[in-house]
Amino acid sequence: MSEALKNEIKQLIIDSLDLEDMTIEDIDNDEPLFVEGLGLDSIDALELGLALQKNYGVRVDPEAEPEKTRQHFSSVSALAALVASQKS
């Protein structure tokens, strides 16, 4: 998985969630995005899901597969893997 894709996703997180005081260097690829780590919440998850759909065409149905959704949204690396798998 490319570092460029991970950096794009970090920038998408910053832009879509208005984290103006953060840079992509502040976000670790493998740190948790929710609760600890970045400390995002469920509203942030909705915003991020919409941004991923808009930018990459990635569709996630949290109600159909809540456990998979939690895994996909666990870190930048996991989101990059999801995007890469759906890009093909």
C-alpha positions in Angstrom: 0.0 0.0 0.0 1.4 3.3 -1.0 2.5 6.0 1.4 0.9 8.5 -1.0 -2.5 7.0 -0.5 -2.1 7.0 3.3 -1.1 10.7 3.1 -4.1 11.5 0.9 -6.4 9.8 3.5 -4.7 11.8 6.4 -5.3 15.0 4.5 -8.9 13.9 3.8 -9.4 13.3 7.6 -7.9 16.8 8.3 -10.0 18.6 5.7 -13.3 16.8 6.1 -13.2 17.0 9.9 -11.8 20.6 10.1 -8.8 19.6 12.1 -7.0 22.8 11.2 -4.3 22.6 13.8 -3.1 19.2 12.6 -0.8 18.2 9.7 -0.4 14.8 8.1 2.8 14.4 10.1 0.7 14.5 13.3 -1.3 11.4 12.4 0.4 8.0 12.7 -0.6 5.4 10.1 -1.4 2.8 12.7 -2.8 4.8 15.6 -6.4 4.4 16.5 -8.7 7.0 15.0 -11.5 6.7 17.5 -11.7 7.0 21.3 -7.9 7.0 22.0 -5.5 8.1 19.3 -7.1 10.9 17.3 -10.2 10.7 19.6 -12.8 10.9 16.8 -16.4 10.1 17.5 -19.5 8.7 15.7 -20.3 12.1 14.0 -16.7 12.2 12.7 -17.2 8.6 11.4 -20.2 9.7 9.4 -18.4 12.8 8.0 -15.3 10.6 7.1 -17.5 8.0 5.5 -19.1 10.6 3.3 -15.8 12.1 2.4 -14.4 8.6 1.4 -17.5 7.9 -0.7 -17.2 11.3 -2.4 -13.4 11.1 -3.1 -12.9 7.4 -3.7 -16.3 5.9 -4.4 -15.9 3.8 -1.3 -19.2 2.5 0.1 -19.4 1.3 3.7 -22.6 0.0 5.3 -22.1 0.2 9.0 -25.5 -1.3 9.8 -25.0 -4.4 7.6 -21.5 -5.1 8.8 -20.7 -3.1 12.0 -17.7 -5.2 13.0 -16.1 -4.8 9.5 -16.8 -1.1 9.5 -15.0 -0.8 12.9 -12.0 -2.6 11.4 -11.9 -0.5 8.3 -12.1 2.7 10.3 -9.6 1.6 13.0 -6.6 3.4 11.5 -5.2 5.3 8.5 -3.6 2.0 7.3 -6.9 0.2 7.5 -8.7 2.9 5.6 -6.0 2.9 2.9 -6.4 -0.9 2.6 -10.2 -0.4 2.1 -9.7 2.3 -0.5 -7.1 0.2 -2.4 -9.3 -2.9 -2.4 -12.3 -1.0 -3.8 -10.3 1.0 -6.4 -9.7 -2.0 -8.6 
